[in-house]
Amino acid sequence: MKSYPDLSFENVSAVMNGRYLDTNMSIRNNGLKDSEKTKIEIYADGKLVKEIEL
C-alpha cells in the first residue's frame, strides 16, 4: 500500500487588526509520509494578498 501525506488544519482563526490581518492556525500531518513543499494562500475580495511557505 502506498503512503501519502495528509495535512489537516486545526484551530484556524483570523482577525482584522486595523489594516492588518492576524492569523493563527495549527497544521498537522496525519499521513505516513512527509509533506512536500506546501504553501498557504490568503485571499481578500478575490485577490491573493499573502503566500506563506510551510
N, C-alpha and C positions, 0 to 999 in steps of 0.2 A: 504494500500500500504506500503510495506517495504522500509525503507530509508537506504541509503548507503553513505559512504564517496566517494568523487570524487575529487582526487588530480589533480591539473594542475601545470605544471612547466612553469614559465614565465621569460623572460629576462635572459636566461641562457647564460653565457659566460665562456670561458676557454682560458687562455693564458699561454704559457710556459715562465717562468722567470728563465733563466739559466737551472738548472736541476729540478726546482720546477714547479708544475702546479698550477696556481692561478685560482680558480673557484668562480663564483658568480651566484646566482640564487634566484628567489622568488618562493615559493611553497604555493599554495592556496588550501584550501579545499572548493570546491563549493557544496559539498553534505550537507545533513541534519544531518548526523551522524559523530561523532568524528572518526578520523582515528586511527586504532590500531598502534602498533609499526611498524615503516616503516624505511627502510634504503635505501640509495643511494649507488650504486656500481659504481666505476670508473675503467675503463679498459684501458690499453695501450698495443698495439701489441697483443691483445687477452688474456692478463693476468690481473687478478684482482690486482689493486695497492692500492685501498683505499675503505673502507666502512665507511659511515657516518650515524649514527643513527639520526633519526628525532624525 
